[in-house]
Amino acid sequence: MINREKTYVNTSFLMLLSIGMGKLALSKEILMSIDKPARYIGHEVNAVIKNPEGLIRFAMCFPDVYEIGMSHLGIQILYDMFNSYEDVWCERVYSPWNDLYPLMKKDHIPLFALESQDPVSDFDFLGITLQYEMCYTNILQVLDLSGIAFYAKDRCENDPIVIAGGPCTYNPEPVAEFFDLVYIGEGETSYRKLIDLYKEHKKVGYDRQKFIREAGKIPGIYAPSCYDVSYNEDGTIREFFPLYDDMPAVIEKEIVTELSDTYYPVKPVVPYIKATQDRVVLEIQRGCIRGCRFCQAGSVYRPIRERDVEKLESFARQMIASTGHEEISLSSLSSSDYPDLDRLCNFLIDEFSDKHINISLPSLRVDAFSLDVMSKVQDVKKSVITFAPEAGSQRMRNVINKGLTDEDILNGCKQAFLGGWTRVKLYFMLGLPYETVEDMEGIAKLSNEIAKLYYDTIPKEKRVGKVNIVSSTSFFVPKPFTPFQWAKMATMDEFRMKAKVVNDAMKRQLNYKSIRYNWHAADVSVLEGVFARGDRKLSKVLVRAYEKGCMFDAWTESFRFEPWVEAFEEEGIDPAFYYNRERPLDEVLPWDFIDIGVTRKFLEREYENAKQQKVTPNCRMKCSGCGAARFHGGVCYESKA
Amino acid sequence: MKVRLRFSKTGALVYIGHLDVMRYFQKLFRRAGIPVAYSEGFSPHQILSFTPPLPLGMESEGEYADVELVEPVLSKDALYRIAETSVPEITVTSFRLLPDRCENAMASVKAARYEVIFPKEMSGSDMTAAADDFLKKDSVVVLKKSKKTEKEIDIRPLVYELKADDKGRVISMLISSGSVDNIKPELVLNAMFGDKLTEFDTGNIMIKRIDQFTLADDKLISLDEIGTDIT
């Protein structure tokens, strides 16, 4: 037998594993060889398990890694809604990370849903949320691993119905050919109708294309295969038209009129590994009154609608009890505009601060009230005061309709410094329309003024080291359904030059040692710009980029620009056509067939106001007649004093 | 006052790492309303201590966590509330009040019992012989590798019990564990079977931690035996 006097450890033997677990889609060899196997096993607290027999099975996919996808409130709301239906079982699907992907490809392991660990291809529906343009190649990864054809036209009768949702569906055209259906607007309203229609069709000789066509008549649901596009010689759209007379020519977005009377996930799934949002999230309102001209969310989610504060208080209690999370946070585009903010903050402090539950209050305007609240819930020495002036000069802020003045910022900072804060974060954009060198240098000047204000306000003996100011610029990407949807986006070289102008100006400031300046990568911004305002011709570029290995493009560590350049070249498509071109007002835009309530006329007016540096008042000050009033809800119907 | 929980970790949850198990318990205590004490300072955390990390991929029936409470709670109430909000793959089986000045879970572990379950085609009577051979030796020197170092150690004195079942399918071992002289069951198996194991489909061998022990009056007793139910 073997030499037992002196035996050496066989290290591969240390990889011994236990077996006998519940059903898992991945083998223990694979799970033990990848990073964070807990991303793929499901079995979390509050995950919904049903007996699948006779149920409609909906796979809800966030096409990014688990920790990101699990942090998204929208998916949690829809998961809760679908699973409240007795005839539906909704499960979660996320993108396998770079380490697992090649193993699944090699061994032909089909992509699976977390709860049942069943292959996605067994499901009735595959819903994919489109949260940002740079996840588009991940959609293809999900389809590829699920064994579902990229293009809707190539799919089989029994493949799941692939449906998109989320903010990027306000221009679905670059990815439209990958989807059987696209849900435009808020998911709470039309999915029940879709499920009912599907069940009806399943009862009587199901025909995939027939179902898709009928589904395309449900409010908010767009069936791309029932429409075609013709182009002019210069590549612009001549006409976008339905292929059948009974299909709607315009798709109206869906919204929830009464936000207080709808679904809320009071028992959200609790991940084992730390998700990006490892906390209870209260969505206090949807929409925004501000009308910043660069902001797509501020436009497409109009009108602003609040949730009832009493309901929110009850949700907070239930969710802390059901999850055991140690933090609670508010979600909205601008929390300071929530009418009952005072009451809600006091409730959170009274209810939770002695229970070792942290309270985080993002997107609050910095003023006496918020500083008082923040000093109660945070360690002032460690926390950061954040402003988003978006532009460096008042002139530029008038162009973008950002109603935040230098005075607001400096007053807020002064109070914060007196309250003990020493760290300030500032967010700006570069490459905004009508931007001048003075506007860019204004970023450095404002940063310097804030630093100076600290040294002027706090006497030497009371200072704890230097003030710490971090200014960041991102590159402006024009988005559909904003007044800047016609605007020309800057090129990569221009972006780099602009960042250099700011950086040089920073170095000239007296207090530059107290300021740190960061800027975003220009190449990703350009791609985002292409796909944000792209059309159907771009789908083949996406397929090619995926075939070249592009995936997780939103992740700096996996983003590679060269394959994208090749993909555009090989498909004979000039990206500049999409991002670096001012569109005339009479051009047919790829997203013109979508009606978000806010009218094209209003956007044109706002584009002109931007040119004139004319400020438009917010919804509570004065109605500007954007068109969203036709939804009969929210701020448009509040009594206006 | 400090209580000790014994729990099992099985099924899919073998893929949850030690830090995530700790996070799991922190949230579990809050869901179940267990009155856990928090540390002082600006970022207070639950006063909580676990037995040494279970290797990723391994099941266990005998893991322990010690937790400081601000007020007593009846053992059976606590167990009920915990079970109501726990996943089945982590089952808490005891909740006992520890005596004052008791060593914490991490520090007190001196030994652990493991079961090694072989697949059918690998089992047989030579398991018993291999176990007996091992026990007959005065010393078994093996090379112990860690991330940084390699050193030779004699594991024979660190193996307190080693035996195979009648069918030769399961080997049970009680071996040294904890902060001093910690050895892994794989080290013993490798010493028993050596190269022969490379012929086996090692992935099909299942190792399970059964329990963990501490020393009391020179005797090894289960960590579960320290402390008393709160009634």
Interface residues (C-beta under 8 A of the other chain):
Chain A: M1 I2 N3 R4 E5 K6 T7 Y8 V9 N10 T11 S12 F13 L14 M15 L16 L17 S18 I19 G20 M21 G22 L24 K28 E29 L31 M32 P37 A38 I41 G42 H43 E44 V45 V270 Y272 I273 K274 I320 A321 S322 T323 G324 H325 E326 H356 D379 K382
Chain B: T10 G11 A12 L13 V14 Y15 I16 G17 D20 R23 Y24 Q26 K27 L28 F29 R30 R31 Y38 F42 S43 P44 L56 G57 M58 E59 T85 S86 V87 E89 D133 F134 K137 V140 V141 V142 L143 K144 K145 K184 E186 L187 L189 N190 A191 M192 F193 G194 D195 K196 L197 T198 T202 G203 N204 I205 M206 I207 K208
